[in-house]
């Protein structure tokens, strides 16, 4: 099965732009193919669903890996995530550009790392592992 990505509400624009470009491998809150995750769903509500479905989370919410409740769900449901990092806020168009530039590397890391929990950082310069729970 191909990797399916889930863009949370922190990068909702990224998910919507990729969907408009014809990508059918990217879901987001409110997506018709993911009715169990409506817009406005709390992290603690959507994370178990995404983990169960084996989706790879794309986010800018760094705290999702450090809050106790989210951290427990992260571990329990084997969440796999890619955190888009930058010193400044990025427009959705910039997020798309960075994601597409490094997507082949992200996909290789997904295969290499296998089941979660794990997290990767995605920046202009590339992809690197993030320590879980920090």
Phi, psi and omega in degrees: 000140177290153177293135172247135180257150174236117176264122180284181185293343177291337178229038181301321179300320177302310181299316181292320178295318178295321178296317179297332179279002176100003179286127177252012180252016180232120177248161180207166177304134181088357179292137182299334179276001180224061186296340181283357177234086179283164172303140179089358179298138177289155177307317183291345176271316184276333184301315178298323179295311181298318177297315180299323182278352179074023179283152175261120183283135170245127187208168167243000184277090182294330182293343182300336180269355187240338178291135184306314182295314180293322180299319179296317178293319179307311181289311185299323185256006175059045182297136174245130185219154174237117181261121178277115183247144175198156179290335179234166176296145180249140172291154177307324179297322178291321177299317178299313181301313180294316180300311182293323180299323186249011185299320181296322177293319178301314181297322177296318179296322179299315179294314182298317186277336177065216183299152179274180014271143171200164180219144176239150172257134177243121179229176176310320187274349178150204185235136176215155178289148173249143175290134180285138176080020176233000000 
